Amino acid sequence: MEIRTSDRFPGVQWVGDPGDFIKVDEARCDGCANCVRVCLAECYEIRDKKARVKTLAECMECAACWYVCDKGAILFSWPPGGTGFRTDWG
């Protein structure tokens, strides 16, 4: 299974392919950009006045984007077991 690291986040690894475990419901999104502001991994961007997932390559599965989305437009589910974010700190 592939293990990736990033110079931006020392002590963090991403294991395997977790798939698309975060999506944006465009019908609910009002383009407020709360998800963009809260995401340390820069997973989101605003295009055409809507939030879009830019990349989940460095997503830390914190669900902060889901918590700050007042419209319920962020659809978040945990990646399949054995894939995704792993850290040395817990």
C-alpha positions in Angstrom: 0.0 0.0 0.0 1.3 3.4 -1.0 2.4 5.8 1.9 2.8 9.5 1.1 4.3 12.3 3.2 4.5 16.0 2.9 7.1 18.6 3.8 4.3 20.9 4.9 3.1 18.5 7.6 6.1 16.7 9.3 5.1 13.5 11.2 2.0 12.9 9.0 1.5 10.2 6.5 -1.4 9.4 4.0 -1.9 5.7 3.4 -3.5 4.2 0.3 -6.3 5.8 -1.6 -9.2 6.8 0.7 -11.4 7.7 -2.3 -13.7 10.7 -2.4 -14.8 10.8 1.2 -15.6 14.5 1.1 -17.9 16.1 -1.5 -19.7 19.4 -1.8 -23.4 19.6 -2.5 -23.5 22.4 -5.0 -27.2 23.0 -4.5 -26.7 23.8 -0.9 -23.4 25.7 -1.1 -23.7 29.5 -1.0 -20.0 30.2 -1.6 -19.4 31.6 1.9 -15.8 30.1 1.8 -15.9 29.0 5.4 -14.5 25.6 4.3 -11.6 27.4 2.4 -10.7 29.5 5.5 -10.7 26.6 8.0 -8.9 24.0 5.9 -5.1 23.8 6.8 -4.5 21.4 3.9 -6.0 23.8 1.3 -8.4 21.1 0.1 -11.0 23.6 -1.2 -11.3 26.5 -3.6 -14.2 28.8 -4.7 -15.0 28.5 -8.4 -18.1 29.9 -10.0 -19.3 31.2 -6.6 -19.3 27.6 -5.1 -16.9 25.6 -3.0 -15.2 22.8 -4.8 -12.9 20.1 -3.5 -9.5 21.0 -5.1 -7.6 18.0 -3.7 -7.8 15.6 -0.8 -4.1 14.7 -1.1 -3.2 16.3 2.3 -6.6 16.2 4.0 -6.2 15.5 7.7 -9.8 14.2 8.2 -10.4 16.8 10.9 -14.0 17.5 9.6 -13.5 21.2 10.4 -15.0 22.0 7.0 -18.1 20.0 7.8 -18.5 21.7 11.2 -18.2 25.3 9.8 -20.6 24.7 6.9 -23.8 26.4 7.9 -25.7 25.2 4.8 -24.8 21.5 5.3 -23.2 21.5 1.9 -20.1 19.5 3.0 -20.7 15.8 2.7 -18.1 14.1 4.9 -17.7 10.4 5.6 -14.6 8.8 7.2 -12.4 7.0 4.7 -12.3 3.2 4.6 -10.3 1.6 7.4 -6.6 1.3 6.8 -6.5 4.3 4.4 -6.1 8.0 4.8 -4.5 10.2 7.4 -2.0 8.8 10.0 0.1 10.8 12.4 2.9 10.3 14.9 0.9 12.3 17.5 -2.2 10.3 18.1 
